[in-house]
Amino acid sequence: MSVRELVVLGTASQVPTRHRNHNGYLLRWDGEGILFDPGEGTQRQMLRAGVAAHDLNRICVTHFHGDHSLGLAGVIQRINLDQVPHEVTAHYPRSGQRFFDRLRHATAYRETVELTQAPVDADGDLAVTPSYTLQARKLSHPVESYGYRLVEPDGRRMLPERLAAYGIKGPDVGRIQREGVLGDVRLDDVSETRRGQRFAFVMDTRLCDGVYALAQGCDLLVIESTFLDEDLELAVDHGHLTAGQAAGVARDAGVRHLVLTHFSQRYSEPEEFERQARAAGFEGELTVAHDLLRVPVPKRE
């Protein structure tokens, strides 16, 4: 049975706290695992969350500030220590190649795994698989930063009442799905398009076109809300979003489930992030993330 869920490994911005680890997020998408922004301590958080190195197929780094990347060294070494049998691909801003190289070779270890480097230097598609297309869009932050988006290909949903009306049943259902036609009946006559699911991961950024493009029509949006709305000036100065801004993006983009994360250590009341998000007019499902939380991708409508 396929599993699509977000495993939250850490939710702190800049520095960890007693209750929040540095960033780290694993997206389980059917048989693959995509690790986003492994900050310091991610390897230990993976153990606590029941995530193994063998679960990882891709690593996506938005930018090379420490709270989003210092865990790379440990994660890469663990992949090699556990001799993960499949290829693992790493995506990150090409402008940060020197940082990736330093983290990958921070200490001596035996390399046993094929780690494919696929740096990002422009908006567009990064990978196309049968289950998803992985895309990147540039964000607005003091250092070069990219957000990531997964788009599942559209499928077909068979309509039982239309099949019955045309007398199609048993093996003929599979036949018309494969061949697109059965006698005078076309596949479009007995089915409809099933929209593919969409996921986006948006970290450190000001409001910009890339944020909206990533969020558009998402079933699950994970987005930073470092500051509360009263600290908007700080957010703009440091290249971040407030809770109200993040929720406004989700509202305008038609997001179904919004996950707020990446919280400044200056705040101790997570309920206020939810209150401000609702005040911004977002009416969908809303989660204020905490470490080791699991969030399922919403079921198809």
C-alpha positions as CSV (number, residue, x, y, z in Angstrom):
1,M,0.0,0.0,0.0
2,S,1.4,3.4,-1.0
3,V,2.2,5.9,1.8
4,R,2.3,9.6,1.3
5,E,3.2,11.6,4.4
6,L,5.4,14.3,5.8
7,V,7.6,13.3,8.7
8,V,8.7,16.5,10.6
9,L,12.2,16.0,12.1
10,G,12.9,19.6,13.2
11,T,11.1,22.9,13.2
12,A,13.5,25.5,14.7
13,S,15.0,28.5,12.8
14,Q,18.5,29.6,13.3
15,V,19.2,27.8,16.5
16,P,17.7,24.7,18.1
17,T,15.8,25.0,21.4
18,R,14.9,22.5,24.2
19,H,11.8,21.5,22.3
20,R,12.7,22.1,18.6
21,N,15.6,20.6,16.6
22,H,17.1,22.3,13.6
23,N,15.1,21.8,10.4
24,G,14.6,18.5,8.8
25,Y,11.6,17.1,6.8
26,L,11.1,13.7,5.1
27,L,8.4,13.3,2.5
28,R,7.4,9.7,2.0
29,W,5.9,9.4,-1.5
30,D,4.9,5.9,-2.4
31,G,8.2,3.9,-2.3
32,E,10.5,6.9,-2.2
33,G,11.8,9.2,0.5
34,I,12.9,12.8,-0.1
35,L,14.8,14.5,2.7
36,F,14.5,18.3,2.8
37,D,16.9,20.7,4.5
38,P,18.8,18.4,7.0
39,G,19.9,20.7,9.7
40,E,22.2,19.8,12.7
41,G,20.9,16.8,14.5
42,T,18.9,15.3,11.7
43,Q,20.5,11.9,11.9
44,R,19.4,11.5,15.5
45,Q,15.9,12.8,14.7
46,M,15.6,10.2,12.0
47,L,16.3,7.5,14.6
48,R,13.7,8.9,16.9
49,A,11.1,9.1,14.0
50,G,11.8,5.6,12.8
51,V,13.4,6.8,9.5
52,A,16.3,4.8,8.2
53,A,19.0,5.8,5.7
54,H,17.6,3.1,3.4
55,D,14.4,5.2,3.2
56,L,16.2,8.1,1.4
57,N,16.3,8.5,-2.4
58,R,16.8,12.2,-2.7
59,I,18.1,15.1,-0.5
60,C,16.9,18.6,-1.3
61,V,18.6,21.6,0.2
62,T,17.0,25.0,-0.2
63,H,20.1,27.0,0.7
64,F,23.3,26.8,2.7
65,H,22.5,28.5,6.0
66,G,23.5,26.1,8.8
67,D,20.0,25.4,10.2
68,H,19.1,23.9,6.8
69,S,22.3,22.1,5.9
70,L,24.7,21.3,8.8
71,G,23.2,17.8,9.1
72,L,24.3,16.9,5.6
73,A,27.6,15.5,6.8
74,G,26.1,13.1,9.2
75,V,23.3,12.0,6.8
76,I,25.7,11.4,4.0
77,Q,28.0,9.4,6.1
78,R,25.1,7.3,7.5
79,I,24.0,6.5,4.0
80,N,27.4,5.1,3.3
81,L,27.8,3.4,6.7
82,D,24.5,1.6,6.1
83,Q,25.5,0.8,2.5
84,V,22.2,2.0,1.0
85,P,21.8,-0.2,-2.1
86,H,20.2,2.4,-4.4
87,E,21.3,5.6,-5.8
88,V,20.7,8.8,-3.8
89,T,20.5,12.1,-5.5
90,A,21.3,15.5,-3.9
91,H,19.8,18.8,-5.1
92,Y,21.1,22.1,-3.9
93,P,21.9,25.6,-5.2
94,R,24.9,25.4,-7.5
95,S,26.2,28.6,-6.1
96,G,26.8,26.7,-2.8
97,Q,28.8,23.9,-4.4
98,R,31.8,24.6,-2.1
99,F,29.6,24.2,1.0
100,F,28.2,20.9,-0.3
101,D,31.7,19.6,-1.0
102,R,32.9,20.6,2.5
103,L,30.0,19.0,4.2
104,R,30.2,15.8,2.1
105,H,33.9,15.4,2.9
106,A,33.9,17.0,6.4
107,T,35.6,13.9,7.9
108,A,37.2,10.7,6.7
109,Y,34.8,7.8,5.9
110,R,34.5,5.0,3.5
111,E,32.3,5.9,0.5
112,T,30.2,2.9,-0.5
113,V,27.1,4.5,-2.1
114,E,26.6,6.3,-5.4
115,L,25.6,9.9,-4.4
116,T,24.6,11.8,-7.5
117,Q,25.0,15.5,-7.4
118,A,22.3,17.4,-9.3
119,P,22.8,21.1,-8.4
120,V,20.1,23.7,-9.2
121,D,20.8,26.9,-11.0
122,A,17.5,27.9,-12.6
123,D,13.7,27.4,-12.3
124,G,12.4,24.3,-13.9
125,D,12.1,20.5,-13.7
126,L,14.8,18.6,-11.8
127,A,13.6,15.0,-12.2
128,V,10.8,13.2,-13.9
129,T,9.7,9.8,-12.5
130,P,6.5,7.7,-13.0
131,S,5.3,9.0,-9.6
132,Y,6.2,12.7,-9.8
133,T,8.0,15.6,-11.4
134,L,10.3,17.4,-9.0
135,Q,10.5,21.2,-9.8
136,A,12.5,24.1,-8.3
137,R,11.7,27.8,-8.1
138,K,14.1,30.6,-7.0
139,L,13.1,32.4,-3.7
140,S,14.2,35.7,-2.2
141,H,16.7,35.4,0.7
142,P,20.1,36.9,1.5
143,V,21.8,33.8,0.0
144,E,20.6,32.0,-3.1
145,S,17.6,29.8,-2.1
146,Y,15.3,27.5,-4.0
147,G,11.9,26.0,-3.1
148,Y,10.8,22.5,-4.3
149,R,7.5,21.2,-5.7
150,L,6.3,17.7,-6.5
151,V,3.6,17.2,-9.1
152,E,2.0,13.8,-9.7
153,P,1.0,13.1,-13.3
154,D,-2.8,13.3,-13.9
155,G,-4.5,9.9,-14.1
156,R,-7.9,8.6,-15.0
157,R,-10.9,7.8,-12.8
158,M,-13.3,5.2,-14.1
159,L,-17.0,6.0,-13.7
160,P,-18.9,2.9,-12.7
161,E,-22.3,4.3,-13.8
162,R,-20.9,5.1,-17.2
163,L,-19.3,1.7,-17.6
164,A,-22.6,0.1,-16.6
165,A,-24.5,2.3,-19.1
166,Y,-22.3,1.0,-21.9
167,G,-22.3,-2.6,-20.6
168,I,-18.6,-2.7,-20.0
169,K,-17.5,-5.0,-17.2
170,G,-14.9,-7.5,-16.2
171,P,-11.7,-7.7,-18.3
172,D,-13.1,-5.2,-20.7
173,V,-12.6,-2.4,-18.1
174,G,-8.9,-3.1,-18.1
175,R,-8.9,-3.3,-21.9
176,I,-10.4,0.1,-22.5
177,Q,-8.0,1.6,-19.9
178,R,-5.1,0.1,-21.8
179,E,-6.2,0.7,-25.4
180,G,-8.3,3.9,-25.0
181,V,-11.2,2.5,-27.0
182,L,-13.6,-0.5,-26.9
183,G,-15.7,-0.9,-30.0
184,D,-17.4,2.5,-30.4
185,V,-16.8,3.5,-26.8
186,R,-13.9,5.8,-26.0
187,L,-12.1,6.0,-22.7
188,D,-13.3,9.6,-22.3
189,D,-16.9,8.3,-22.4
190,V,-16.5,6.2,-19.2
191,S,-13.9,8.1,-17.2
192,E,-12.7,11.5,-16.2
193,T,-9.3,13.1,-15.4
194,R,-8.0,12.5,-11.9
195,R,-5.9,15.4,-10.9
196,G,-2.4,14.5,-9.6
197,Q,-1.5,15.4,-6.1
198,R,0.9,18.3,-5.5
199,F,3.3,19.1,-2.6
200,A,5.5,22.1,-2.1
201,F,8.4,22.9,0.3
202,V,9.1,26.6,0.8
203,M,11.7,27.8,3.2
204,D,13.6,31.0,3.9
205,T,12.2,33.7,1.7
206,R,10.4,37.0,1.4
207,L,7.2,37.1,-0.6
208,C,8.1,36.7,-4.2
209,D,6.7,35.1,-7.4
210,G,8.5,31.9,-6.7
211,V,6.5,31.4,-3.4
212,Y,3.2,31.7,-5.2
213,A,4.3,29.5,-8.1
214,L,5.4,26.7,-5.7
215,A,2.2,26.9,-3.6
216,Q,-0.3,27.0,-6.4
217,G,-3.0,24.3,-6.1
218,C,-1.0,22.3,-3.5
219,D,-2.6,19.5,-1.5
220,L,0.1,19.9,1.1
221,L,2.2,23.1,1.5
222,V,5.1,23.2,4.0
223,I,6.1,26.8,4.4
224,E,8.3,28.8,6.8
225,S,6.6,31.3,9.2
226,T,9.6,32.4,11.1
227,F,8.0,35.6,12.5
228,L,4.6,36.7,13.8
229,D,2.9,39.5,12.0
230,E,3.9,42.2,14.5
231,D,7.5,41.6,13.5
232,L,6.9,42.1,9.8
233,E,9.8,44.5,9.4
234,L,12.2,42.0,10.9
235,A,10.9,39.3,8.5
236,V,11.4,41.5,5.4
237,D,14.9,42.6,6.6
238,H,16.0,39.0,7.2
239,G,14.3,37.4,4.2
240,H,11.5,35.6,5.9
241,L,7.8,35.3,6.1
242,T,5.3,35.9,8.9
243,A,2.5,33.5,9.8
244,G,-0.1,35.8,8.2
245,Q,1.9,36.1,5.0
246,A,2.4,32.3,4.7
247,A,-1.3,31.8,5.3
248,G,-2.2,34.5,2.8
249,V,-0.1,32.6,0.2
250,A,-1.9,29.4,1.0
251,R,-5.3,31.1,0.8
252,D,-4.6,32.7,-2.6
253,A,-3.0,29.6,-4.0
254,G,-5.9,27.3,-3.0
255,V,-3.9,25.1,-0.7
256,R,-5.8,22.3,1.0
257,H,-3.5,21.6,4.0
258,L,-1.0,24.2,5.3
259,V,1.9,23.3,7.5
260,L,3.6,26.2,9.2
261,T,7.2,25.6,10.5
262,H,10.7,27.2,11.0
263,F,9.8,29.2,14.1
264,S,12.1,31.8,15.7
265,Q,13.2,31.0,19.2
266,R,11.8,34.3,20.4
267,Y,8.3,32.8,20.4
268,S,7.0,30.3,23.0
269,E,3.3,30.2,22.1
270,P,2.6,28.2,18.9
271,E,-1.1,28.8,19.2
272,E,-0.5,32.4,18.1
273,F,0.8,31.3,14.7
274,E,-2.4,29.4,14.1
275,R,-4.5,32.4,15.3
276,Q,-2.7,34.7,12.9
277,A,-3.0,32.3,10.0
278,R,-6.7,32.0,10.5
279,A,-7.0,35.8,10.8
280,A,-5.3,36.0,7.4
281,G,-8.3,34.1,5.9
282,F,-7.0,30.6,5.4
283,E,-9.8,28.2,5.8
284,G,-8.3,24.9,4.9
285,E,-6.6,22.3,7.1
286,L,-3.9,23.9,9.2
287,T,-1.0,22.4,11.2
288,V,1.5,24.3,13.3
289,A,4.4,21.8,13.1
290,H,6.3,20.3,16.0
291,D,9.2,17.9,16.0
292,L,8.4,14.2,15.1
293,L,5.0,15.0,13.8
294,R,3.6,13.0,10.9
295,V,1.2,14.7,8.4
296,P,-0.5,12.7,5.8
297,V,-0.9,14.1,2.3
298,P,-4.6,14.7,2.0
299,K,-6.7,12.1,0.2
300,R,-7.7,13.0,-3.3
301,E,-10.9,15.0,-3.6
